[in-house]
Structures are given as structure tokens and as C-alpha cells.
Amino acid sequence: MVPNLEPIQIKPTENIDTLTSELYVKMTTLVTKPLSSKVVDVMHIKKSLMELCELGWLYKFVDASTGLTHGYLGFTIDIPWYSDKPCLSELFVLQTHGHGFGRVAVKFLKEQAKKYGCGLMETGATMTDEPEELKNLYEKKGKCDFTYPSFVWFLPYWNT
């Protein structure tokens, strides 16, 4: 059972070094999506996280009774090129303790999309080796409207 997790906006003054490292390690150790250190840069992760903090789009989820952080979530809001409605785009969901954090994250993302008046919400699956669990989370529990695959190429420029 997932405890009562309180979303806490991470402030620009907070230290994000541990989160930066955790994201880097997770992204570079995936088996099914092998992003190498040739394309994942720890300093760029930190810079991006600092920008998300400034925009108010980086959260940690803390167990109210123990103070333990169970996960982190980052997102952006932008107007897609094809619409006049804002779109909330999940950048990452990182579970750091326990299980079931994905359901909490999806619920929170939907609340944020409503808060910001978004007409669309997109989620990503960049940090998992268990795509069936993600499919279950987003399609069944999250009740997404449709899915489509993403395709990735490692270009020769990056591999030099």
C-alpha cells in the first residue's frame, strides 16, 4: 500500500545534486534503453533541474508520517505547434522508495494539467526496463486516450 505522499515543490535554493546523480545513474544503466554517457550529461541534467525548480515544475513526494521521499517528478507546460491549448509533458517520474509511486505521479500530473488549463497531457517512458508495467499504469490505471511508440537513433556524431 502506498502511504499518503505529499507533493512538495522543490525550490531553486534546494540542493539537487543527489537527484541529479540518481537520474544520471538511472538513465545510463537501463538495459532496454541504453542511453550512454555519450548522450546523457550530468551537468545538463542539473541545469535542466534548476530550470524546472525556477518554473515550479519539479516536485518531490514525501511520506507525511515519516518524512521519507518516495519519488520525484518533473514536467513542462508548453503550447504544441499544432494546438492553441497548453500541453503538460512529463519529463520523468523517478521512484526512490517503496512501490506504487507511478499511480501517485499520474494522479498528480492530471491535477496539474487541470490547474494549468491544459488540453493535452503527454507522458514519457524513458526510465524503465519494464514497459509492460508502464503500459498497465498509463493505459489501465491512468486511462490514457491513446499511445504511440517513440523511435530513437544514436547518430554517428554522438558516438565519436
C-alpha positions in Angstrom: 0.0 0.0 0.0 1.3 3.4 -0.9 1.4 5.8 2.0 0.0 9.3 2.0 2.5 11.2 -0.2 2.6 14.9 -0.1 3.9 16.7 -3.2 6.4 19.3 -2.3 7.7 21.8 -4.9 11.5 21.8 -4.9 12.7 25.4 -4.5 15.6 26.8 -6.6 17.6 27.2 -3.4 17.5 23.4 -2.5 20.4 21.1 -3.2 19.6 18.9 -6.2 22.9 17.1 -6.5 21.6 13.8 -5.2 18.6 13.9 -7.6 20.9 14.8 -10.5 23.1 11.8 -9.7 20.1 9.4 -9.3 18.7 10.5 -12.7 22.1 10.1 -14.4 22.7 6.6 -13.0 19.1 5.5 -13.8 19.4 6.8 -17.4 22.8 5.3 -18.1 22.1 1.8 -16.5 18.8 0.9 -18.2 19.1 -2.4 -20.1 16.3 -1.9 -22.6 17.1 1.8 -23.4 20.8 2.0 -23.2 21.5 5.8 -23.0 25.2 6.1 -22.6 27.3 8.8 -21.1 28.0 9.9 -24.7 24.4 11.4 -24.8 23.5 11.8 -21.2 25.3 14.7 -19.5 25.2 15.1 -15.7 25.8 18.8 -15.8 22.9 19.3 -18.3 20.6 17.3 -16.1 21.5 19.6 -13.2 20.9 22.7 -15.3 17.6 21.4 -16.5 16.5 20.5 -13.0 17.4 24.0 -11.8 15.3 25.5 -14.6 12.4 23.3 -13.6 12.8 24.5 -10.0 12.6 28.1 -11.1 9.4 27.4 -13.1 7.8 25.4 -10.2 7.7 22.2 -12.2 9.9 19.9 -10.1 8.4 18.0 -7.1 9.4 15.5 -4.5 6.8 13.3 -2.9 7.2 12.8 0.8 5.5 10.4 3.2 3.8 12.8 5.6 4.2 10.4 8.6 7.9 9.5 8.2 9.4 12.4 6.1 10.8 9.8 3.7 10.9 10.8 0.0 9.3 8.2 -2.2 9.9 9.8 -5.6 10.4 12.8 -7.8 8.6 14.2 -10.8 9.5 16.8 -13.4 7.2 18.2 -16.1 6.9 21.1 -18.5 4.0 23.0 -19.9 4.1 24.4 -23.5 1.8 25.1 -26.4 2.4 22.4 -29.1 3.0 23.6 -32.6 -0.4 22.1 -33.7 -2.7 23.5 -31.0 -3.8 26.6 -29.2 -4.1 24.6 -25.9 -1.3 24.1 -23.5 0.2 20.6 -23.1 1.7 19.1 -19.9 4.6 16.9 -20.8 6.0 14.6 -18.2 9.8 14.6 -18.3 10.5 12.0 -15.7 9.0 10.0 -12.8 11.6 8.6 -10.5 10.6 6.3 -7.7 13.2 6.2 -5.0 11.5 4.2 -2.2 8.7 1.7 -2.0 6.3 0.8 -4.8 3.2 2.3 -6.4 4.6 5.8 -6.9 3.6 5.8 -10.6 -0.1 5.9 -9.7 0.5 8.9 -7.4 2.5 10.6 -10.1 -0.2 10.1 -12.8 -2.9 11.5 -10.5 -0.7 14.5 -9.6 0.1 15.2 -13.3 -3.6 15.1 -14.1 -4.3 17.6 -11.3 -1.5 19.9 -12.6 -2.8 19.7 -16.2 -6.2 20.8 -14.9 -4.7 23.6 -12.8 -2.8 25.0 -15.8 -5.8 24.6 -18.2 -4.0 22.0 -20.4 -5.9 20.5 -23.3 -3.3 17.6 -23.6 -1.0 15.6 -21.3 1.9 13.5 -22.6 3.8 11.1 -20.5 7.2 9.5 -21.2 8.7 6.1 -20.7 12.3 7.0 -20.8 13.4 5.5 -17.5 12.1 1.9 -17.2 13.2 -1.6 -18.1 9.6 -2.8 -17.6 7.5 -1.4 -20.4 4.5 -3.7 -19.6 4.3 -2.1 -16.1 4.2 1.3 -17.7 1.6 0.2 -20.2 -0.5 -1.1 -17.3 0.0 2.2 -15.4 -0.8 4.6 -18.2 -3.5 2.6 -20.1 -5.4 0.8 -17.4 -4.9 2.8 -14.2 -4.2 6.2 -15.9 -6.8 5.7 -18.6 -4.8 7.4 -21.3 -6.7 8.1 -24.6 -4.1 6.6 -27.0 -0.5 5.5 -27.2 2.1 5.6 -29.9 5.7 4.5 -30.0 8.8 6.6 -29.9 11.8 5.9 -32.1 15.4 6.7 -31.1 18.6 6.8 -33.2 22.1 7.2 -31.9 23.6 9.4 -34.5 27.2 9.0 -35.6 28.0 12.5 -34.3 27.2 11.4 -30.7 29.2 8.2 -31.0 32.6 9.8 -31.8 
